[in-house]
Amino acid sequence: MAPKNIYTIPESKFAAYHEGIRKAALARNPIPELTDKLDPKKTKGPPELHFGLALTERQLLKYAKSHHLVNSSYPDDPLDIYSCQLPALLRLREITEVDTMYIADPFLGPDGGYIMVALYSNYTMRRYKYIDEHEKEILDIVRKELKIEGQRAIWYWDCGNDW
């Protein structure tokens, strides 16, 4: 008899888990402004949120390929989506001269497939927040580079939060 795979989620529990994530997605839409309830200086232990711009993984891959940051012999190698994140981030950091910029996984529903370029989180904002004019300039450069002009930078729930 083969050993039982302890990492397999039973079908009955998988449906309940997926439904829980769907409900969490409805309650955790991105927000334009951080509330006191989500500010760690004002509330003990709130969930983590990131401030920045979201895009699809495919958009980031397209950006990386257009700047020759990914060397793949396959047109849409799924591993390229992960291998392009660091080179794309390093290029954006160099162009904006912001070495604290990072890639985060925003919570945008049960299907995933999104990534974000973040400037800071609700836990790091006091250390890394920029003067509004400089922040706008940084975000405009990122928007232009990633071809997501018109998108507003907002707060996204972190995918790793305990739902």
MISEVEX-613406 format. One line per 5 residues: number of its first residue (from 1); their letters; for each residue x, y negated, z negated of N, C-alpha, C. Coordinates in Angstrom, 2 decimals. Layout:
NUM> a> X Y Z X Y Z X Y Z  ...
***
This chain:
1> mapkn> 0.84 1.18 0.00 0.00 0.00 0.00 0.89 -1.24 0.00  0.59 -2.17 0.87 1.38 -3.40 1.01 1.15 -4.30 -0.21  2.19 -5.03 -0.61 2.00 -5.95 -1.75 1.02 -7.05 -1.39  0.29 -7.49 -2.40 -0.70 -8.54 -2.20 0.01 -9.88 -2.04  -0.40 -10.63 -1.04 0.17 -11.96 -0.81 -0.49 -12.93 -1.78
6> iytip> 0.29 -13.40 -2.77 -0.28 -14.27 -3.80 -0.53 -15.68 -3.29  -0.04 -16.01 -2.08 -0.21 -17.35 -1.55 -1.42 -17.48 -0.63  -2.10 -16.38 -0.38 -3.28 -16.42 0.46 -4.48 -16.90 -0.35  -5.17 -17.89 0.18 -6.37 -18.39 -0.48 -7.55 -17.55 0.02  -8.30 -16.94 -0.89 -9.47 -16.17 -0.45 -10.43 -17.07 0.35
11> eskfa> -11.07 -16.48 1.33 -11.98 -17.22 2.21 -13.02 -18.02 1.42  -13.57 -17.43 0.38 -14.60 -18.11 -0.41 -14.04 -19.36 -1.09  -12.81 -19.29 -1.58 -12.20 -20.44 -2.25 -11.69 -21.47 -1.25  -11.29 -21.02 -0.05 -10.80 -21.94 0.96 -11.90 -22.92 1.37  -13.10 -22.42 1.56 -14.22 -23.29 1.96 -14.49 -24.33 0.87
16> ayheg> -14.45 -23.92 -0.39 -14.67 -24.86 -1.50 -13.54 -25.88 -1.58  -12.31 -25.43 -1.35 -11.15 -26.33 -1.37 -11.27 -27.38 -0.27  -11.61 -26.93 0.94 -11.77 -27.84 2.08 -12.90 -28.84 1.82  -13.98 -28.38 1.24 -15.10 -29.27 0.91 -14.68 -30.30 -0.14  -13.86 -29.90 -1.10 -13.35 -30.83 -2.11 -12.49 -31.92 -1.48
21> irkaa> -11.67 -31.56 -0.52 -10.84 -32.54 0.17 -11.72 -33.48 1.00  -12.75 -32.93 1.64 -13.65 -33.77 2.43 -14.34 -34.81 1.55  -14.80 -34.39 0.37 -15.45 -35.32 -0.56 -14.46 -36.36 -1.07  -13.23 -35.92 -1.33 -12.19 -36.86 -1.80 -11.91 -37.90 -0.72  -11.91 -37.48 0.54 -11.65 -38.41 1.64 -12.72 -39.49 1.70
26> larnp> -13.94 -39.12 1.44 -15.02 -40.10 1.46 -14.87 -41.14 0.35  -14.31 -40.72 -0.78 -14.16 -41.61 -1.92 -12.83 -42.36 -1.90  -11.93 -42.00 -1.03 -10.60 -42.59 -1.03 -10.24 -43.21 0.32  -11.09 -44.07 0.78 -10.79 -44.80 2.00 -9.66 -45.78 1.74  -8.87 -46.11 2.76 -7.86 -47.15 2.58 -8.52 -48.44 2.10
31> ipelt> -7.78 -49.22 1.32 -8.33 -50.46 0.76 -7.44 -51.65 1.11  -8.06 -52.81 1.37 -7.28 -53.98 1.77 -6.50 -54.62 0.61  -7.05 -54.57 -0.58 -6.42 -55.19 -1.74 -6.32 -54.18 -2.87  -5.24 -54.25 -3.63 -5.05 -53.37 -4.78 -5.84 -53.92 -5.96  -6.63 -53.08 -6.59 -7.42 -53.51 -7.75 -6.62 -53.31 -9.04
36> dkldp> -7.05 -53.95 -10.11 -6.38 -53.79 -11.41 -6.38 -52.34 -11.86  -7.44 -51.62 -11.52 -7.57 -50.22 -11.91 -6.46 -49.35 -11.29  -5.92 -49.78 -10.15 -4.89 -49.02 -9.44 -3.48 -49.60 -9.64  -3.38 -50.61 -10.48 -2.10 -51.25 -10.77 -1.50 -50.62 -12.02  -0.34 -49.95 -11.91 0.26 -49.27 -13.07 0.63 -50.22 -14.22
41> kktkg> 0.76 -51.50 -13.95 1.06 -52.46 -15.02 -0.20 -52.76 -15.84  -1.36 -52.48 -15.26 -2.62 -52.82 -15.93 -3.43 -51.59 -16.34  -3.13 -50.44 -15.74 -3.84 -49.20 -16.03 -2.81 -48.08 -16.15  -2.97 -47.25 -17.14 -2.01 -46.17 -17.34 -2.21 -45.05 -16.32  -1.13 -44.75 -15.58 -1.09 -43.60 -14.69 -2.07 -43.54 -13.54
46> ppelh> -2.26 -44.64 -12.78 -3.17 -44.53 -11.63 -2.55 -43.70 -10.52  -3.36 -43.22 -9.58 -2.81 -42.48 -8.44 -1.91 -43.40 -7.61  -1.01 -42.80 -6.86 -0.09 -43.59 -6.04 -0.74 -43.99 -4.72  -0.55 -45.24 -4.33 -0.97 -45.76 -3.04 0.22 -46.41 -2.38  0.22 -46.46 -1.05 1.31 -47.06 -0.29 0.76 -48.20 0.55
51> fglal> 1.53 -49.28 0.66 1.13 -50.42 1.47 1.90 -50.40 2.78  1.16 -50.41 3.88 1.83 -50.42 5.17 0.88 -50.14 6.31  1.43 -49.54 7.36 0.71 -49.30 8.61 0.65 -47.81 8.91  -0.53 -47.33 9.21 -0.71 -45.90 9.53 -0.75 -45.70 11.04  -0.30 -44.52 11.45 -0.37 -44.14 12.85 -0.43 -42.63 12.91
56> terql> -0.73 -42.11 14.08 -0.77 -40.66 14.20 0.66 -40.14 14.34  0.83 -38.89 14.00 2.14 -38.26 14.17 2.56 -38.29 15.64  1.59 -38.14 16.54 1.87 -38.16 17.98 2.39 -39.55 18.40  1.83 -40.62 17.81 2.30 -41.97 18.14 3.76 -42.15 17.71  4.10 -41.64 16.53 5.48 -41.75 16.06 6.40 -40.92 16.96
61> lkyak> 5.95 -39.75 17.37 6.74 -38.91 18.27 6.96 -39.61 19.61  5.92 -40.23 20.12 6.03 -40.96 21.39 7.06 -42.10 21.25  7.01 -42.81 20.13 7.98 -43.87 19.86 9.40 -43.30 19.84  9.59 -42.21 19.11 10.91 -41.60 18.99 11.43 -41.14 20.36  10.57 -40.55 21.15 10.98 -40.07 22.47 11.31 -41.25 23.40
66> shhlv> 10.55 -42.33 23.30 10.79 -43.48 24.18 12.12 -44.16 23.87  12.63 -43.95 22.67 13.91 -44.53 22.27 15.01 -43.46 22.18  14.74 -42.30 22.74 15.70 -41.19 22.79 16.22 -40.81 21.40  15.30 -40.76 20.44 15.66 -40.38 19.08 15.45 -38.90 18.83  14.85 -38.20 19.80 14.56 -36.78 19.68 15.12 -36.09 20.92
71> nssyp> 15.87 -35.04 20.71 16.39 -34.24 21.82 15.68 -32.90 21.82  14.75 -32.76 22.70 14.01 -31.50 22.76 13.85 -31.07 24.20  13.99 -29.78 24.41 13.78 -29.26 25.76 12.31 -28.94 25.99  11.51 -29.04 24.93 10.08 -28.78 25.04 9.32 -30.10 25.05  8.28 -30.21 25.88 7.57 -31.49 25.97 6.85 -31.89 24.67
76> ddpld> 6.26 -30.96 23.97 5.55 -31.27 22.72 5.88 -30.28 21.63  7.14 -30.16 21.32 7.58 -29.25 20.28 7.06 -29.76 18.93  6.26 -28.96 18.20 5.72 -29.42 16.91 6.81 -29.80 15.91  7.97 -29.19 16.01 9.06 -29.54 15.10 9.58 -30.95 15.35  9.40 -31.45 16.57 9.82 -32.82 16.87 9.09 -33.85 16.01
81> iyscq> 7.85 -33.54 15.65 7.08 -34.47 14.83 7.79 -34.70 13.50  8.36 -33.65 12.95 9.07 -33.79 11.68 10.50 -34.29 11.89  11.15 -33.81 12.93 12.54 -34.20 13.15 12.67 -35.64 13.63  11.60 -36.24 14.12 11.68 -37.62 14.60 11.48 -38.64 13.49  10.97 -38.22 12.33 10.64 -39.19 11.28 11.84 -39.97 10.79
86> lpall> 12.91 -39.30 10.45 14.08 -39.99 9.92 14.73 -40.90 10.96  14.99 -40.42 12.19 15.58 -41.34 13.18 14.69 -42.56 13.47  13.38 -42.34 13.53 12.46 -43.46 13.77 12.50 -44.44 12.61  12.51 -43.92 11.40 12.58 -44.78 10.21 13.88 -45.57 10.20  14.99 -44.91 10.47 16.28 -45.60 10.47 16.32 -46.71 11.51
91> rlrei> 15.72 -46.46 12.67 15.66 -47.50 13.70 14.81 -48.68 13.22  13.66 -48.41 12.63 12.80 -49.49 12.12 13.50 -50.27 11.01  14.21 -49.56 10.14 14.96 -50.25 9.07 16.02 -51.17 9.66  16.70 -50.69 10.68 17.75 -51.50 11.30 17.16 -52.74 11.97  16.08 -52.57 12.70 15.47 -53.69 13.41 14.90 -54.73 12.45
96> tevdt> 14.28 -54.27 11.37 13.65 -55.20 10.41 14.60 -55.65 9.32  15.73 -54.95 9.17 16.69 -55.22 8.09 16.06 -55.01 6.71  15.18 -54.01 6.64 14.51 -53.65 5.39 14.91 -52.22 5.03  15.84 -52.08 4.12 16.33 -50.73 3.80 15.47 -49.98 2.79  14.41 -50.62 2.29 13.51 -49.94 1.35 12.26 -49.39 2.04
101> myiad> 12.11 -49.65 3.33 10.98 -49.12 4.10 11.07 -47.59 4.09  9.92 -46.94 4.06 9.91 -45.48 4.04 8.70 -44.91 4.77  8.77 -43.62 5.03 7.66 -42.89 5.66 6.87 -42.22 4.54  5.55 -42.32 4.61 4.68 -41.68 3.61 3.57 -40.92 4.32  2.94 -40.01 3.58 1.80 -39.26 4.10 0.53 -39.86 3.52
106> pflgp> -0.20 -40.64 4.31 -1.43 -41.22 3.79 -2.56 -40.20 3.76  -3.47 -40.36 2.84 -4.62 -39.47 2.76 -5.71 -40.05 3.64  -5.88 -39.50 4.82 -6.89 -40.00 5.75 -7.84 -38.89 6.18  -8.18 -38.04 5.25 -9.15 -37.00 5.54 -8.55 -35.61 5.56  -9.40 -34.61 5.69 -8.97 -33.22 5.57 -8.15 -32.71 6.74
111> dggyi> -8.18 -33.38 7.88 -7.52 -32.85 9.05 -6.05 -33.25 9.17  -5.63 -34.27 8.46 -4.23 -34.69 8.50 -3.85 -35.25 9.86  -2.56 -35.14 10.17 -2.10 -35.63 11.46 -1.71 -37.10 11.45  -1.66 -37.71 10.27 -1.30 -39.12 10.16 -0.02 -39.27 9.38  0.62 -40.39 9.60 1.83 -40.75 8.89 1.79 -42.26 8.73
116> mvaly> 2.61 -42.80 7.87 2.61 -44.25 7.74 4.01 -44.79 7.49  4.20 -46.02 7.92 5.40 -46.76 7.60 5.01 -47.68 6.45  5.64 -47.45 5.30 5.27 -48.18 4.09 6.39 -49.12 3.65  5.97 -50.25 3.09 6.94 -51.20 2.54 7.16 -50.97 1.05  6.09 -50.56 0.37 6.18 -50.31 -1.07 4.92 -49.59 -1.53
121> snytm> 4.95 -49.09 -2.76 3.79 -48.44 -3.35 3.29 -49.32 -4.50  2.19 -48.90 -5.09 1.69 -49.65 -6.25 2.65 -49.52 -7.43  3.54 -48.54 -7.40 4.53 -48.38 -8.47 5.83 -49.17 -8.19  6.08 -49.51 -6.93 7.33 -50.21 -6.60 7.10 -51.64 -6.11  5.86 -52.08 -6.04 5.56 -53.38 -5.43 6.23 -54.55 -6.15
126> rryky> 6.37 -54.50 -7.44 7.00 -55.61 -8.15 8.48 -55.74 -7.82  9.08 -54.63 -7.47 10.50 -54.62 -7.13 10.73 -54.95 -5.66  9.82 -54.49 -4.76 10.08 -54.59 -3.34 9.15 -55.51 -2.54  8.16 -56.10 -3.16 7.23 -56.95 -2.42 7.96 -58.19 -1.91  7.64 -58.58 -0.69 8.27 -59.73 -0.05 7.38 -60.96 -0.16
131> idehe> 7.98 -62.11 0.05 7.21 -63.35 0.18 6.27 -63.13 1.36  5.04 -63.60 1.25 4.02 -63.32 2.27 4.49 -63.57 3.70  5.17 -64.69 3.95 5.60 -65.02 5.31 6.62 -63.99 5.82  7.54 -63.59 4.96 8.54 -62.60 5.35 7.89 -61.23 5.56  6.96 -60.88 4.69 6.24 -59.61 4.84 5.49 -59.57 6.17
136> keild> 4.83 -60.66 6.52 4.10 -60.74 7.79 5.06 -60.56 8.96  6.22 -61.20 8.88 7.23 -61.08 9.94 7.71 -59.63 10.09  7.97 -58.98 8.98 8.41 -57.57 9.00 7.33 -56.70 9.64  6.09 -56.87 9.19 4.99 -56.06 9.70 4.75 -56.31 11.19  4.91 -57.55 11.63 4.74 -57.87 13.06 5.80 -57.15 13.90
141> ivrke> 7.02 -57.08 13.40 8.08 -56.38 14.12 7.74 -54.89 14.22  7.30 -54.30 13.11 6.94 -52.87 13.10 5.77 -52.62 14.04  4.75 -53.47 13.99 3.59 -53.31 14.89 4.03 -53.32 16.35  4.87 -54.29 16.69 5.32 -54.41 18.08 6.14 -53.19 18.49  7.05 -52.76 17.64 7.89 -51.59 17.93 7.05 -50.34 18.16
146> lkieg> 6.07 -50.12 17.28 5.25 -48.90 17.34 4.04 -49.03 18.26  3.88 -50.21 18.83 2.75 -50.49 19.73 1.40 -50.28 19.03  1.31 -50.84 17.84 0.04 -50.78 17.09 -0.37 -52.21 16.68  -0.17 -53.14 17.63 -0.55 -54.53 17.38 -2.01 -54.60 17.00  -2.33 -55.53 16.13 -3.71 -55.72 15.70 -4.08 -54.93 14.46
151> qraiw> -3.28 -53.95 14.10 -3.60 -53.17 12.91 -3.20 -53.96 11.66  -4.08 -53.99 10.70 -3.82 -54.69 9.44 -3.11 -53.75 8.47  -2.11 -54.27 7.79 -1.44 -53.48 6.75 -2.36 -53.43 5.53  -2.62 -52.23 5.04 -3.49 -52.05 3.88 -2.93 -50.96 2.98  -3.64 -50.68 1.91 -3.24 -49.68 0.93 -3.85 -48.33 1.29
156> ywdcg> -2.99 -47.30 1.37 -3.43 -45.94 1.66 -3.12 -45.05 0.47  -4.06 -44.18 0.14 -3.86 -43.21 -0.94 -2.79 -42.22 -0.52  -1.93 -41.84 -1.44 -0.89 -40.86 -1.16 -1.48 -39.47 -1.04  -1.02 -38.73 -0.05 -1.53 -37.39 0.21 -1.19 -36.42 -0.93  -0.14 -36.72 -1.69 0.28 -35.82 -2.75 -0.45 -36.01 -4.06
161> ndw> -1.38 -36.96 -4.14 -2.13 -37.16 -5.39 -2.95 -35.92 -5.73  -3.17 -35.72 -6.99 -3.99 -34.60 -7.46 -5.46 -34.98 -7.25  -6.12 -34.27 -6.34 -7.51 -34.61 -6.01 -8.44 -33.83 -6.89
***
